[in-house]
């Protein structure tokens, strides 16, 4: 059975950070790179989360102030917005 201590050692982060992340502490503020590394290592080592669920942030904002005419003039940005919207809905 893999322990949080082993995940901490292999990932290079403190045991407290690993524990708070894997236990879903909503007050934990870490870089996305840190979050992904800890989760990657925990999966590699086969850490069983049991009833705990690791939640990755999935918030994306697309800010746009272009008019429809401006969008139509540049197909790249029109397609980019479409792809971002499709992926967000999925």
C-alpha positions in Angstrom: 0.0 0.0 0.0 1.4 3.4 -1.0 1.6 6.1 1.6 1.4 9.8 1.3 5.0 10.0 2.6 6.2 7.9 -0.4 4.2 10.2 -2.8 5.8 13.2 -1.1 9.3 11.8 -1.4 8.9 10.9 -5.1 7.2 14.1 -6.1 9.5 16.4 -4.2 6.8 18.1 -2.2 6.0 18.1 1.5 3.9 15.4 3.0 1.5 18.2 4.3 1.0 19.5 0.7 0.4 16.0 -0.6 -2.0 15.2 2.2 -4.0 18.4 1.8 -4.2 17.9 -2.0 -5.2 14.3 -2.0 -7.7 14.9 0.8 -9.3 17.7 -1.2 -8.5 20.6 1.1 -10.4 23.6 -0.4 -8.1 26.1 1.3 -5.0 24.7 -0.4 -3.5 27.0 -3.0 -0.8 25.5 -5.1 0.4 26.0 -8.7 -1.3 23.8 -11.3 2.1 22.3 -12.0 2.4 21.1 -8.4 -1.1 19.7 -8.4 -0.5 17.8 -11.6 2.8 16.4 -10.5 1.5 15.1 -7.2 -1.5 13.5 -8.9 0.7 12.0 -11.6 3.1 10.5 -9.0 0.1 9.2 -6.9 -1.3 7.4 -10.0 2.1 6.0 -10.9 2.5 4.5 -7.5 -1.0 3.2 -7.5 -2.3 5.3 -4.6 -5.8 4.2 -3.8 -8.0 7.2 -3.0 -10.9 5.1 -1.6 -13.9 7.3 -1.3 -11.8 10.4 -1.7 -11.9 12.2 -5.0 -9.2 14.3 -6.5 -10.7 17.3 -8.1 -8.8 19.3 -10.7 -9.9 22.8 -11.4 -11.8 23.0 -14.7 -12.7 26.6 -14.8 -12.0 28.4 -18.1 -13.0 31.9 -19.1 -13.0 33.2 -22.6 -13.2 36.9 -22.7 -14.2 38.4 -26.0 -15.0 41.9 -27.1 -14.9 41.4 -30.9 -18.0 42.1 -32.9 -19.5 39.3 -35.1 -18.2 41.1 -38.2 -14.7 41.2 -36.7 -14.9 37.5 -35.9 -16.0 36.6 -39.4 -13.0 38.5 -40.8 -10.6 36.2 -38.9 -11.5 32.6 -39.2 -8.8 31.5 -36.8 -10.3 33.2 -33.8 -13.8 32.1 -34.8 -12.7 28.5 -34.9 -10.7 28.8 -31.7 -13.8 30.1 -29.8 -15.8 27.2 -31.3 -13.3 24.6 -30.2 -12.9 26.1 -26.7 -16.7 26.1 -26.3 -17.0 22.4 -27.5 -14.3 21.3 -25.1 -15.8 23.2 -22.2 -19.2 21.6 -22.8 -17.6 18.1 -23.0 
